[in-house]
Amino acid sequence: MIIWILLVSFLSDQATLITVPEKSICNISRDQRLADCSGEHLAEVPVEDLPPSLEEIDLSHNALQFIHLGDFSNLHRLRVLKLQYNNISLIEHDAFRFNPLLEYLDVFNNSLSVIPAEALKPLSRLKTLKMSNNFYTEATLDKVFASFTHLKELSLGGPFILNLKKGDFQALQKISLEIFAIKTASSLQNYEPGCLKVIQTKNLWFDVALDQRPDILPVMLGDLANKTFAVLRFRNLFEFKYYSGEMNIFGGLADIKTHHLIFYRGKFNENLLRMALVNIQVSPIKGLGLLSIDFARSPTFVDSGIGSSVTNLALDDLVLWDISNPDILRFDWRFTWFSKVRRLSIKNVNFNFVPCDAWNEMSMVEVLDVSNNRLQDDYLSNRKCQYSGTMTALRSFNCSTNQLSSLSDIATLTREFWQLKVLDLSSNQLGSKEGACTWKSNITRLILHHNNFVSSTLSCLPTTVQYLDLSFCNLDQVDMDYFRQATNLKELLLSGNKIKFIPSGWNNPNLLSLALDGNSFGLISMSSFKKMPNLLKLKAGNNPYHCTCDLHTFIQETTAKGKVNITDWPDNYRCYHPDAWLNTVVAKFYPGRIACDIRLVIVISVVTTIVVVLVIMVLCYVFNVPWYTKATYQILRAKYRARKEGEGVLQTYAYHAFISYSHPDADWVRDNLLPCLENNRPPYHLCIHERDFMPGKWIIDNIIENMENSRKVIFILSRHFVNSEWCNYELYFANQQAIGKTFNDVILVVKEPIEPSSLPNKYCKLKKMLSTKTYLEWPHEAKQQAFFWAQLKSVLGKPSVTRSRASSTQSPCSEVDASEVELPLEDGIPAEIIPNADRRGEVLPEVFEG
């Protein structure tokens, strides 16, 4: 663990604050235990705004000048009080009299002229007391501090402390502290030996400048001899000038049992640094931190050419952070001070070049951090260097936040690092593959976030990794070829990219954790991860989700089964589409069971289809649709056969009229209609089925063809006609434009009275004719029959025929006198060609099918 982490100040617990009514200056927590009054330019404590239940108050960064007795008198539960960064010059003696539970008091950076010992007297439970950077001139602690047996952190002093005397900290001799920090003036004038001997603490922090009196440092270190510290820190040891003396001021380090030594800020030259390192290498110190120091070479520095005196610096941790001058890395033109370091961190030192001999000197380094510098490919991986056998102990290598651009060069460099497991190349300029990338199989953790990759670049990555971070790399798709090879992958981070879809065939059998948040895909479903059987954690928020059934099902099954933990659910999941659900939290998206249950949809569809079919069947039955369909089908079949047989459309008529009648009306046709019209001078040529139909031809064909060859169609209407299936067909055919008959070409002869309303529904055309067309009614009285014949002949017109009878389809043997013709027993069809006639003389439907 990097040692300087211990330098970070302790952070107090955070609490969610809510704003009380506008008149209140402070923000009071919901449970009224915390009050935030910081940064409000307060000149006095807002007593009226502070409820008695408060346990913590932050009054920092205000303009307070005095702390009075009544300021906190009603706050008996107060445990934490923050008063730093004010202008407090006086704390009244009884100011904390009613706050015996106070454990944390911070009056750092105020204007106190004396240490407020009387005010602190009631605070026997104090654990943390910060009162440094004030105006008092003496650091002597009152004997009341001996009663603070719970005290763990104490900081005191300020810019006016010029002297440290032997008895200043006598009150602390029986108190074991975690942190003791002392601040003095910019240049300490006097230090009495024995001043620090009574201090017992794990962490000792000095903010003491010795510009004028560097000889004080050996005396201070002598007081610390044989003491044990976790961290010994010096801040601004030389604040204004570089040390150029010959005295070995760090000689006492050998007798101090400290684990980590930190130099924070201050001025260092190569002589002071060498002096410190020479003494550290013979001390128990295992960690050294040089943080934000101002390094510069002495004007008189000359390289003597002799070997470095720092060759045995055996450290667990060497930290060089935030140093503007990279010359510190080669302060004596050698790198031998790195030779026995296990964990080396060189961060923000602005160096851009690694000499070849530096690699050879770092043979024992296990963790190397050179992040936040200016390294480029050619300067990090120098082709003139021999890397074979170097860095044999390196396990973790951090090159983040540099200017690297070539993965192939990094692969070449790290190929010689046999123990390397972790490689951090984040925040560089990687993105394009330049040449072949050959990696050792030892790398298991690869960090590449904040680069600019294209999808094909992934083929240049090592396939042995178990942890891969490709967040914020501008990726627009997932390279399946690479992930099919990276079978050891257990944790994958793809956050903050531009991935537009998740491949359904994504196969990573060992993947445990996957982060896909902040991308551009809108669809996600169970099929996306079905080939990731071991997936336990998923982070996929902040995507423009299409709120669909697949998303709803995925969320429901994932959260219900609990196998996959969606770590950022539900706040980061919002609908982007459709517009009606825009910005709606996905957790509140409920599309409905019917919309998403496919089984229910199928059942409803099947039931609906059955109902529709049944309704259609009923309607067809009611409106005789099958009958009309069958009749139309027969017309089309007849037309098709006519074209197939090569028969053209006749241009002239062979008959004046086609007679349609029912079998029971055959006697009337034979005895009355035919003699009257065919014996006329000139005669009318009439077509009747038993005489003029072509033997052997389809019945439907005979009907349609002879209707087409007739100028008019005469229907002999009677109750027998209505009950005749064949007569109905003839009526239907006569009204189809397919055979050329119009409304005026049909002549209705009512042989016996028929009520139109009594006709079946399938006779809708006949109903219309009877209601809109003038028809001829056969009179039963003989004296009225002559007028009937005159009307019929008038409707038929003059009996002139444009085509000879020989051109008709009628058989020559059918030319016989009407009175001598014997009508058949069956209705409209010669009995000898009807094999399936029923007892009523009607033709069964299968006759048409033949």
Helices and strands as residue ranges (DSSP letters): G 3-7, E 17-18, E 27-29, E 34-36, G 47-49, E 56-58, E 66-67, G 69-71, E 80-82, E 90-91, E 104-106, H 117-120, E 128-130, G 143-147, E 153-157, E 163-164, G 170-172, E 176-183, E 190-191, E 200-207, H 216-223, E 228-235, G 251-255, E 257-264, E 267-268, H 270-280, E 287-291, E 294-295, E 315-321, G 326-330, G 336-338, E 341-347, H 356-361, E 367-369, H 377-380, E 396-398, H 407-414, E 422-424, E 445-447, G 455-460, E 467-469, H 480-485, E 491-493, E 513-515, G 526-529, E 537-539, E 545-546, H 549-561, E 565-566, E 575-577, G 579-581, G 586-588, H 593-596, H 598-622, H 625-644, E 655-660, G 663-665, H 666-668, I 669-673, H 674-678, E 686-687, H 689-692, H 699-708, E 710-717, H 719-722, H 725-734, G 737-739, G 743-745, E 746-750, G 756-758, G 761-763, H 764-772, E 776-777, G 782-784, H 785-796, G 805-807, G 812-814, G 818-820, G 831-833, H 846-849
